[in-house]
């Protein structure tokens, strides 16, 4: 029996969070175009980041590990839209691909998760803190230099099991992910993003498609959330100026009031002993310029030698 072609095909990783985000996009597109959700196909694509489960991302290529295979599927025409966690997308896109849409951002904060302490301040001295994010590790060591950082990758269920097994005494998870998975109660406490700026684009779902595919861009355009788009464009511009990779601890926090965007950027040494932070504001229409300016300011504060040493 012949079946009709899907209205659109989404490409996503196969983790529970990635699938939750893809189903969110599927439902939104189905409602927008008055089609059955099944008409929006979801194609699960295994990425290098999914396969390299026990290796720190900073050692094997960083951000692109979670997007490369999805981008190849876009180029090959196997999918129409790549659905990504915004913080996983490289700052310089492959030629021919664009990010026209960012869904409304979820909670940007990091959640403290522990079976042994109600919050970071009450975590006992010398505790094992599980994370494979060098930003989170640096921020934790800056605030609590007594902690011992242990490698800690995997989906939410895997990390909770590792906590129960005593591999670590506490960890951090993105609150956005917990909310999208329907398990906000997993968070033991929430970190103040002004003191612990999240990763650039954390909490934002990015939709990627071919630059030449104007039909798909038009079909997904109304899912774009303007305030989220403005903030993420600024944060990605800051990251691009810093040549941000998974080897550089970088945090960013955007706030929009009326038509003014205020962006705070932070870079640290991996051991948390040095930290540079600054804040700039500009009209929202100058978001990308603001982000780039902030990135250059942080470079000047830290010095080129700092970033060169991190890169090597």
N, C-alpha and C positions, 0 to 999 in steps of 0.2 A: 504494500500500500504506500503510495507516494504521500509524503508530508510536505507542508509548505515550509519555506525557508523562514528562519526566525527574523523578527523585526530588527533585532540587534543582537550581537553576541558579545558578552562581557568576558574578559579574561581576568582570572584572579589566582592567587595562591590558594593552597588547600587547607590552611590552618583554620581553626574554628573562628578566629577573629576576622580573617580575610574573607571567609565565606559569609559571615554575618554582615560585613560591609558590602559585599557583592549583592546579597539579598536585599539590603537596604536600597541600593541603587536600582535593582530589578523592580522592586515594588514602586519606587518613585517614578520610574520611567513608564511602567504599566499604567499607573494612575494618570500620568501626564498625557499619554497618547491613547488612553481608553482601549487598551488591549489587555488580554489575559497575561498574568505574570509569566506563564509558560512560553509566551511569545518572545520573551527576552531571555535568550539562552545564556547559561553560565558555563564557561569552559575552565576547568581547573588545570593550572599549569604548574608543574614542579620547577622551582627555582634553585639556583646554586645555594642560596642561603638556607633553604629548607633541607637540602641534602647534607650540608656541612654543619651538623648539629653540635659537635663538640669542639669546634675551633673558634677562637675569638675572631669576630668579623674584621677587626683591625689588622689581622695577620693575613687575610685572604682576599682583600679587595674592597671591603667596606660596603657602602650603600647599594651599589649596582647589583649586588648579589641577589637582592629581592625583586629586582625589576627587569633584568636583562632578558630572560626568557619570555616574559610577557611582551616586552618591546619587540623581540624577534617575531612573535606571533602577530603583532600588529603589522609589521613590515610584510609578513607573508600573506596577510589577508585572512588569517585563521580566526581573528577576532576583530571587532570594530572599536571596542573601548577597553583599555586597561584600567582596572580598579586597584589603586594603590593606597597604602598609608602614606600620607604626605611626607612624613619624616624619612621614608625610605627612598624617595626619588632623588637621583643625583641632581646637583645644581646646574649642570650643563647637559641639556637633553641631546640625544642623538639627532642629527640633522634629519628633518622630515617628520618629527614628532612634536606635538604641542600638548600643553596642559590647559585647556580652555575652561575647565570647571573644577571648583572646589565646593564640596558639600558644606553645609553649615557645621561649624566646628563644634566638637564636643568639649568637655571639661579638659583644660590643658594641663592640669596639675598631675604631679606624680603622687601615687598612693604608697604609703608605708605599709608593708604587709609583714606581720610577724605572729608567731604562735607564742612568743615569749615576752613581749613587751607591748604596752599600749601605744607607744609612740617612740620617735627617735631619741628624745631626751631621756627616756627611761630604759633604753636598751643598755644592758650591762657592759662594763668596760671590757675591751678586748674581744667583743662579740664578732662572729663571722658574718660579714655582710655580703650577700650574693648579688652580683651584677656583672654583666659582660659589656655594659655601656661605660665607656671611659668618661663620659660627662657625669653620669651618676656616681661613678667611683670617685672622681675628683671632687665633686660637691660634697660627698659624704666625708671624705678625708679632710676636706677644708673645715667642716663643722665638727667632725669627730675623728681626729687623727689617731685615736686609740683603736679604731676598728681595723679588722683584718678583711681585706677584700678577697673573695673567692669567686672563680668563674661560675656563671649561672645563666645558662640559656635554656630555651624551650618555651612552649606555650604556657598559658596560665595554669592549666592542670598539672603540667610537668613541674613547674616551679613550686606550686603548693605541695606537691609530693616531696620535692627535695627539701622543703622547709620541715615537713613532718619527719623526714628521715635524718634530720640534723646536719645536712650538708651545709646549711647556712642558718643563722638565727633570725635573719630578716632580709628583706629585699625591697625593691621598688618596682611598681608596675604603673603603666599609664592608666589614669582613671578613665580616660576615654574608652580604652579597650574593655575595661570592666563594665562600664555602662552599656556598651554596645553588645556585650555578651550576656547582659541581663543579670550580672552578679556584682552590683555595687557594694554588697555587704562584705565582699572579700577584703576591701580596704580596712585596715586597722586604724589608720589616721591619714590625713592629707597634708602634704607639704605646702607651705606658703610659696607661691610661684615668684613672689618678689625676692625671696631669699634663695630659692632654688629654681631659677629659670628653666623651663622645660626645653626639650630639643626643638630647634626650628621646625615649624609645621606640625608639631605634635597635636594630635586630636583632629586633624583635617584629613578627609578622604579626597584624594586627587583622581580625576578622570583624565586619561591620556588617550589621544587618538592621532591618526595621520593628519598632517598639516593640509594635505590636498583633499581630504574627505570632508567637504563642506556640508554634505547631507547629514553625516553623523554629528558634526559640530552643532548644526542647527537643532538636531533632535534632542541633544542633551543640554543645550544652552540654558534652559529655564531652571535647571537644577543648581546653577551656580549661585552661591551665597555671596553677595558683594562685599560685606564686611570681612568675611573669612578670606576671600580672594585678595583683598587689599593687604591684610595682615601677612598672609603667606608669601605674597610677592615680595614684601619688604624683608621678611625673614630670610627668604631664599637669596635675595640680593646681598644681604649681609654675609651670608654663608659663602656665597660665590667670591666675594672680595677676600675672605679669609682662606679661600681654597679649602673649605671645610670638608674633611673626610672623617672616617671613623677613628682616625688617629688623633683628632683634635677635640679636646673637651670644649664644647660650645653650647651655650644656652641663649634663649631669646624669649622675650615676652612683649607682646603687642597689646596696646589698649587704644580703643577708638572712642572718642567723645565728640559728638556732633561731627564735624568734618576734619577733626584733627587726629592724626595717628601719632602715638607716642611709643617708641620702640626702645627697649633696653636690651643690650647685648652683653654677654659675659664669655670670657675665655679664661681657662685655667691651665696650670701645669697638671699633668696626670696625677701627681702626688698631692694636689690640692694646696700646696704651700704658697703658691703665687696665684693671684687672681686679678684680672683687669675687667672693669665693668664701666659702662657709660650709657647715658640715655639721651636721645634726641627726639624732637617732635617736628612735624611738618603737616601741611594739608594732605588729606588722603590721596589726592590725585598725583602727589609726588612720592608715593610709597616706595617705588623701586629706587628712586634717587636717594631717598632717605636711608634705605637699607644699605645701599652701597657706601654712602657717606659714613654710616655707623661702622661698617666693616673696616673701612680705611682708618677710622679713628682708633679702633681697637688694635689694628696692626701697628699703628704708630706708638700706641701705649706699650704694647708688649715687645715691639722690636722685631725686625725681620729674622734675627738670629733665633728667637724663640720658635717661630713657625718652621724655620728650616730644620731645626733640631727635631721637632716633632715629626716632620715629614720623613725623617730618616731613622 
